[in-house]
Amino acid sequence: MVVRVRSLLVSGPIVVPLNTGLTVRLSAGQVSGDLPDVEVADNAKVEKLRRQGVISVETVDESSDVSDDAASADQGAGEAESRRSRKRADAPPA
């Protein structure tokens, strides 16, 4: 199963410790990428943050999200290309 962690803070970042020793840093209102559920299962620090109302952990339906992720990745790549193109066009000739 896949989960996402959402920051419920109005301002400021939050660092969420995962079971593997890695951490996820989230800005206010930001949602993490897909994480295996074992990263947050039986994690006392994650449970404490949930009880305090700082984060929410959401289960993701993997089958319906695949097309959304692919579409957003394609869209993001186009935006990055256009930014690069403008930078090159604005750069003075060498």
C-alpha positions in Angstrom: 0.0 0.0 0.0 1.1 3.6 -0.6 0.6 6.6 1.6 1.1 10.3 1.4 1.8 12.6 4.4 0.1 16.1 4.3 1.3 19.0 6.5 -1.7 20.6 8.2 0.4 23.6 9.4 -0.6 27.1 8.4 3.0 28.3 8.4 6.5 26.9 8.8 8.1 23.6 7.8 7.7 20.2 9.5 10.2 17.3 9.4 8.6 13.9 9.5 10.8 11.0 10.5 10.3 7.7 8.7 11.0 4.2 9.9 14.0 3.7 7.6 15.7 6.7 9.2 15.0 9.1 6.3 13.0 12.2 6.9 10.4 14.1 4.8 10.4 17.9 5.0 7.1 19.5 4.2 6.2 23.2 4.0 2.8 24.4 5.2 0.0 22.6 3.3 2.5 20.5 1.2 1.9 16.8 0.4 4.7 14.3 0.2 5.3 12.0 -2.7 4.1 8.4 -2.5 5.7 6.4 0.4 5.4 2.8 1.3 3.0 2.3 4.2 5.8 0.6 6.2 7.5 4.0 6.5 4.8 5.3 8.8 3.4 2.0 10.3 4.0 1.7 14.1 6.0 4.9 14.1 5.6 6.7 17.4 6.8 10.1 16.2 4.4 10.0 13.2 1.5 9.0 15.6 2.4 11.9 17.9 2.3 14.4 15.0 -1.1 13.0 13.9 -2.5 13.4 17.4 -1.2 16.9 17.6 -3.0 17.8 14.3 0.3 18.7 12.6 0.1 16.0 9.8 -2.4 13.6 8.2 -1.5 10.3 6.6 -3.6 9.5 3.6 -3.8 6.1 1.8 -3.5 6.4 -1.9 -5.3 4.1 -4.4 -2.3 3.2 -6.7 -4.4 2.2 -9.8 -6.2 5.5 -10.1 -3.2 7.7 -9.4 -0.9 6.3 -12.1 -2.6 8.3 -14.9 -2.7 11.5 -12.8 1.0 11.2 -12.0 2.0 10.6 -15.6 0.0 13.6 -16.8 1.5 15.9 -14.2 5.0 14.7 -15.0 4.5 15.4 -18.7 3.1 18.8 -17.9 6.0 19.6 -15.5 8.6 18.6 -18.1 7.1 21.0 -20.7 7.2 23.8 -18.2 10.9 23.1 -17.4 11.7 23.0 -21.1 10.0 26.4 -21.8 11.9 28.0 -18.8 15.2 26.6 -20.2 14.4 27.9 -23.7 13.7 31.4 -22.4 16.9 31.5 -20.5 18.9 30.5 -23.6 17.1 33.0 -25.7 17.7 35.8 -23.2 21.4 34.9 -22.8 23.7 37.2 -24.7 25.8 35.6 -27.5 29.2 34.5 -26.4 
